Amino acid sequence: MRLLADSPPVRGRPSIFDLMAAAYGTDQLPGRILRAIRTKSGIQEITIAECIENERQIRYRGNLYVPDGNEVRLHIIQKHHHTGLAGHPG
């Protein structure tokens, strides 16, 4: 996620942080996970013991949870797909 955080925003296009916030607002699962973390209860879809809340976002086994949202997922794929590190510059 650091790679995405270091990327400058594109004019007229929402930042990754804006897209994540919007997706967290529309995907119901993150809210359920966050409530379970805070109340130390469980849910069927995921092992809460392996989740932590970090700046109002979820990390599962150390990885950032990307909520269901086409725009945020497309943004992440495009950012990683078009880097020299990915071996595919375009």
C-alpha positions as CSV (number, residue, x, y, z in Angstrom):
1,M,0.0,0.0,0.0
2,R,3.0,2.3,0.5
3,L,3.5,2.4,-3.3
4,L,-0.1,3.7,-3.7
5,A,0.3,6.2,-0.8
6,D,3.3,7.7,-2.5
7,S,1.6,8.2,-5.8
8,P,0.6,11.8,-6.5
9,P,-3.2,12.3,-7.0
10,V,-4.3,12.7,-10.6
11,R,-6.2,15.9,-11.2
12,G,-9.9,15.2,-11.5
13,R,-9.6,11.7,-10.2
14,P,-10.3,10.7,-6.6
15,S,-7.3,9.6,-4.5
16,I,-6.9,6.0,-3.3
17,F,-7.8,7.2,0.2
18,D,-11.1,8.7,-1.1
19,L,-11.9,5.5,-3.1
20,M,-11.2,3.3,0.0
21,A,-13.4,5.5,2.2
22,A,-16.2,5.3,-0.4
23,A,-15.9,1.5,-0.7
24,Y,-15.9,1.1,3.1
25,G,-19.1,3.1,3.1
26,T,-20.9,0.9,0.6
27,D,-19.5,-2.6,1.4
28,Q,-21.3,-4.0,4.5
29,L,-18.7,-6.5,5.5
30,P,-16.0,-4.1,6.7
31,G,-18.5,-2.5,9.2
32,R,-19.3,-5.9,10.5
33,I,-15.7,-6.8,10.9
34,L,-14.8,-3.5,12.6
35,R,-17.7,-4.0,15.1
36,A,-16.5,-7.6,15.8
37,I,-12.9,-6.3,16.4
38,R,-14.1,-3.6,18.8
39,T,-16.5,-5.8,20.7
40,K,-14.2,-8.9,20.6
41,S,-16.9,-11.0,19.1
42,G,-16.9,-13.2,16.0
43,I,-18.5,-13.4,12.6
44,Q,-18.7,-16.4,10.2
45,E,-16.9,-14.9,7.2
46,I,-13.5,-14.2,8.8
47,T,-11.3,-15.1,11.8
48,I,-11.4,-11.9,13.9
49,A,-8.4,-12.9,15.9
50,E,-6.3,-12.3,12.8
51,C,-7.7,-8.9,12.2
52,I,-6.7,-5.5,13.5
53,E,-8.1,-2.0,13.0
54,N,-5.6,0.5,11.8
55,E,-6.7,4.0,11.2
56,R,-10.3,2.9,10.7
57,Q,-9.3,0.3,8.1
58,I,-8.9,-3.5,8.5
59,R,-5.7,-5.4,8.3
60,Y,-6.0,-9.2,8.0
61,R,-2.8,-11.1,8.6
62,G,-1.0,-7.9,8.1
63,N,-2.5,-7.2,4.7
64,L,-4.9,-4.3,4.1
65,Y,-8.4,-5.3,3.4
66,V,-9.7,-3.8,0.2
67,P,-13.5,-3.5,0.3
68,D,-15.8,-4.5,-2.5
69,G,-15.8,-1.6,-4.9
70,N,-15.0,-1.6,-8.6
71,E,-13.3,1.9,-8.6
72,V,-10.9,1.2,-5.8
73,R,-9.9,-2.3,-7.1
74,L,-9.4,-0.9,-10.6
75,H,-7.2,1.9,-9.2
76,I,-5.0,-0.6,-7.3
77,I,-4.7,-2.9,-10.4
78,Q,-3.8,0.0,-12.7
79,K,-1.2,1.4,-10.2
80,H,0.5,-1.9,-9.9
81,H,0.2,-3.0,-13.4
82,H,1.8,0.1,-15.0
83,T,5.0,0.1,-12.9
84,G,8.5,-0.9,-13.9
85,L,8.5,-3.2,-10.8
86,A,5.6,-5.2,-12.3
87,G,7.6,-5.7,-15.5
88,H,4.9,-4.2,-17.6
89,P,5.2,-0.4,-18.2
90,G,2.0,0.1,-20.1
